[in-house]
Structure formats: C-alpha cells, structure tokens
Amino acid sequence: MKLIKSNYYHKMILFSIFLITFPIVTVGGFSYIRASHTIQEKVNMGSLQILKQMQHRVEQSLRTADNALTQFTASSSVAKLLTNDVRDVHRSSSIQMIEELQEGLRRIQTYDLGMSDVQFIQLRYQWKMTNKGYEPFSSSEPDWKQLLGAKRGSYWNIGENSIDLVKTLPVTALEPPAAVILKVPYEEISKFLSVDAELGKPFIMDSAYRIIADADSSRIGLSVAAQPYIQQLMVAKNEQGIIPIDMDGNSYNFIFSRSVYNGWTYASYVSIEAMTRESQAIKWFTLLVCVLVLVAGVAASLFGTRKMYIPILRLYQELFTTSSGHASLLKGKDELQLIGEKFRAYVNTEKKMSHELQYQHNQLQDFFMLKLFLGEAEQQEIEDKLLVNGETWNSLRVLVVQIDTLDGTRYEEKDKDLLLFAVNNIVTELVQESDRLLKPILMDQSQVNLIRSTHPTHEEAVRFIDELANEIQQTVKYYLHIKVSLGISRPFNYLKGVHRAYKEALEALNYRIKLGNEAILYIADVQPNDRSLPEYPEKLKNDLIDAIKLSDREQSYRLLQQFSHEVFSVQLSHREYQIMMIGLLTDLLRVLQESGGLLQSLYEEEKSLFDRLFELQTSNEIVEWFFHSIIVPSIRLLEEQRSKQYLRISEEMISMVHSDYDKNLTIEMCAFRINYHPDYIRHVFRKEVGMPFGEYLAQYRLQIAKKWLTETNMKIAEIAEKLQYNNSQNFIRYFRKMEGMTPGQYRNTTDTGAADLH
C-alpha cells in the first residue's frame, strides 16, 4: 500500500526511534559513567594503597634506624661519655671510651638506610665524634645548642642536604649534655619512591610542606605550601584522602596520607587521563554496542510502525477519499486529528439526526393521532402503531378538554394557544402512560386524550374516569386560574371507533349551553339514545377516487367492496343505506364534473342515476351497478381526456422545439410556458413521443445542423454556437457518434455528391 505524506506516520517513526534511542543512550551513558567512576575509584584506591605501602616501607626503615639509635644511646659506653671528660685522649680510659663510641657508631651505619653520617656531640665538654673520628670543637664550630633548639628527646629534623634524626641525651634532661645525630641523605629516601602509571608521581613533604623526597631530585627542598591543593590539605582533617586538582592544564587526583610517626605527608599526583584510559576502551565498546542495537531497533521500529500505521491509513482513506479516488491532503494535520475531527463531526451529526428523528417521530406520532381522531388512519397503520406492542385494554374513551372562557381572568384571547399548551402539559403529567394510548394532543382549540381502562367492571371504569376528570379540572384551575370543561365519549373497544368517540366527546361539550361552564359531560348522559348513522367512510371514498383517477380497475373494485362492507356492516334501514350510497355517487359525480367529464351522455338526464340506485335491492347489486355503470365509464372517460391532454402537451412541446431549437430550451422552460410540473410533462412527452425530451431536442438540432452543413457555408464552430453547444468539440463528438463521421467530413461528402450530379 502506497503511503501518503503523513505527519502522523513521521511522528510515529520519530517516537519509536525516541523510545529505542532514549533507553539505549541512557543505559549506555549510565553504564559508561558508572564504569568510568568505578575505574577511577579503583585506581584511586589502588594508588592510595600503593602510597600507603611506600609510606610503610619508608617509615619501617626510619623506625629501624631510630631503634638502632635508641639502643646505642642506651648503652653504658654512651652513658659514661655523658659524665666523663675524655678530652685527654692520651689516657687509656679516654681512649677506651672513644673506641667503644666509634664501634657503636659503626654498628649503626651498618643498617640498610644509606646513612651518610652518625655524629655524637658532647656539648658539655665541646667535642664530637663523626666518621672522621674524635674532633674537639674548633673555632668555626657551629653553635650546636642553637641548632638543636628547644626540642628535647628524639625527633626528625630537616637539614640542608639530609634528614636528621636527633636524640638529646639524656632524653629527659632540660639542658642535655650531649646529642646523637643520624643523617640520612634526601636521595636515600627518594629511592623508595617509584614512578608508575598507577601511582603517578609520589613525593614526601615535611610538616611545613617542603618536599623532602621526590623521584625528581630537582624538586627536593621546594616548598609547596602556597599551592591551592595544599590549602585544602591543611583544612582537611582526615589522615588520608584524594583532592581533585588542575595543574599545567591537566586534571589530576592529589592522593595523600599523613604520617602519625613524624608528621610527614606522603603524596602523589595521579593523572585523570591515565586513569580513564581503560574507560575509553569501555566507552568505544559501549558506543559500538549501542549503535548496533540502535540500528536494529530503528529497523524494527520502521517495520513495526508501518504495520501499525497501515490500519490508520486505511481508515483515513475510507473517510477522506475523494471522488477521484485520491485521499485529500492533510493540510498540516496528522491523520488521527483529521479522523478525530471526522468522527466528532459524525457524532455531532448523529446527535443532530437523533434530535431530528426524535422530533420527526413526535411529529409523526402527532400526525397519526390527528389521522386517528379524524378517521383517516387505515386499519393496517393502526395495527402497526398500537397493536404491535401488545397493548391491551378492557375499554377505551376519548376525553376532550376545552377552556370555557377567559372573561374575568388575567388572560387575553391571544393567550389561548399558550394556555392550551399549558393545559396539555398538565394533563400529560396527570394521566399515566399506563392509562392512555399514545400521548395527548391539541386539536382545534381542544386538548384530546385517548384513555384506556383495564378495570374489570363498568362501574370501576366510570369511577376512574370521574376521578381523573375532577383531578384535571381542579389542577388546571389551581395552577392556571381558568375554568375548563371535559367531554367524555361512550366506551368502545375497537380503534376504528376513535373518530366517532372524538365526535361524541365534542358533541357532549356542546351541552355546556344548557349545563354551564366548568362541567364534566358524558355523552351517555346528555344523549342517552346511542343510535346514530355510522361514520361515513371518508378515507375509503378518497382512496376509491384516487384509484379511478389512476385508471386502476382492480383497485377501484376492491375499494368499492370495502366501502360497501363498511356501510352495510351496521344495522340500518334500507333508506339509510341508500342515503350513504347516494353520498358516494354525489362525490363521484362532483369529481368527474371537476375533471370536465359528462356522464350525462350515458343517460338521458342526471336524475336517472339516482332513480336507478333507488331501484337496487341488495348490496351486491349496488356494488356491481356502481362499478359497471359509474366507475368503468368514468375510468374510460378520464383515459380519453388524459390521452387528449397528453397529445396536446406533447404537440406543444414539439412545437417549442421546432421554433426555439436555437435557444437554451429546457424541460423546465417548457413546463413554465404550458403551466405544468416539469416531472409531469417529462413523463407525458416520453410516453407520447417514445424518447426523452433532451434526446428529441438533440436529434432535431442534428437535423438542422446537417441542413446547414449542406445548404450554407457556415463554419462548424458557428453552427455549434447557434445550436447551443458549449463548444465545437462537443458538437463534433456528438455528430460523429450519431453519423459516423465528423461535420467536416459530412460536408465534403455532400459536396462531392452534388458535384457528381453535375
């Protein structure tokens, strides 16, 4: 199926792609970010662990040296030197103590720390023991007390070229007489620092944030206290951690670990780029997987969207396909919007039609009620309307309500129609649906009701009617402040008696002249004698006249029999039967006279028809006489008149064609001229001439065209224009269709034939 340029189809595709793309991108992005974050965390934790291991190795070596120095200072040889003066190096005791001191210092230097020198400083007696041996203080000797400062006990001191472990002796003395200094070169500690991709660039800072160990020896001794990340480090309370920093345009993680042993800070710069190098591989792999899944998803969405869209497209094409077979343009809207608008229009139309149908139903119901009360409803129509629903009753009555007078009220005569409408509404509310057939209706200044009773006895039915009539009268008076009277017919059982009952109720109301206003009048009370002539079958009479006018003999005979049955089914005298049939004869003669017929040609004078009717003895004789003596001659006479009329109409129309063929002649113009309906003369012309009016006009114009082609030099376009063709092509096309050649070919043929004759 060919897809139109569809906004909705494109929206479905975009939405499907979005539904696929969004979770893929979200999950892929989240996975990549999470993986990168996890890798960074692991690298940071790994770097921190390596840094801690490096710190452990350095401090283990420092502690070893510290322990060795502590053992040395606790020896008896050192204790002797604190109190004994050995400046006299020639004494044997002094020599022995100096040798013991040298031996102890050499043992300390055997530890694997790369110590460059171990010095024993005798402050009291002003001499020292170094790698060079015993030396008394010279004149250029530094002020050791000032160098040692106020610190006492054991502590690490940062020297110019080395890191010094200083122990004052004795440890608890405020004015120590001696001190031992162990010097460790910066380079020896830097040997513990190794640069790798995972750890980055490690280094060690003292408590003043001066670099005391670094793989890059040029950085040793530099102070980094002014760096921003050192400021963050100073504020940080934790012993270890990670601080993100930017340095030289690159991003790093500054990893640190503080030492509780000597207050140093072990730190390293770890490059973010190096850490995320593995995550880049994950990124590209994730991107590749996402792209593959996305391509597969887009392909599936295109296929699925097309499958889902085809039913919508078919529905749209069903609703909006034009007569040319193409769906109308979308005009900036999508199909569902247009379909929704169409269905809303259908719903509104349906509601409107429902209202119209309900209104028409009410109108038809009112019309049926009018026909029923006027005696014009046929038996089949009555059965279809009322008996099909299984309506039952024991007896029926017609109840008519009329306003007595408006004198003495606040109303005027012009308000009477509105008051009747109000009375009708009140009665409709008071009379339950189970107590009436159909709804009440307004007829000729009266409110009319067909009341049914299901009461088993006549007395109960009369009591019900009395109560209902009084309630209607009192309610109308209470709400409208007017007086009304009610006329009630005799009870009857068959719906054919509704018309007669309606007349009885109206007749009962006429007795207000005797009984006064605001009365409830039963026809049985005011006219106790129930004997009266049967209702004249007006409906059957009209149907019979219509059948005669249509020349339908069978239907006329059937309706005549029904009319006779209606009249003779009631017990009447012979003279009363004749009066009813005289009425039918009079109606038929009046119709014939209006049609211009003269039945007197069949009889010497008109009164002989009535005389002959009085001579008939049975109903069958009357029916046969009516049919053969009145109806059949009437049909024959009407047919003759109709034939003459048809001939006259067709002749007048042919005359108009012959005289006005060069004008824009239509069937409507002909009908207007002879004062008939267009449909009627169209039917007459076709019946008399044997072809439609338009075809006859076209053929006559064709004959005129052939005459002009042979007898004149008129151009074909001019002929077409004079004969009222829209253009010459239509004329040529019709001419070829009828004659088998074009007008030009026809003219050439006739010219050649004329030349041959000469």
Disulfide bonds with the S-S distance in Angstrom:
none
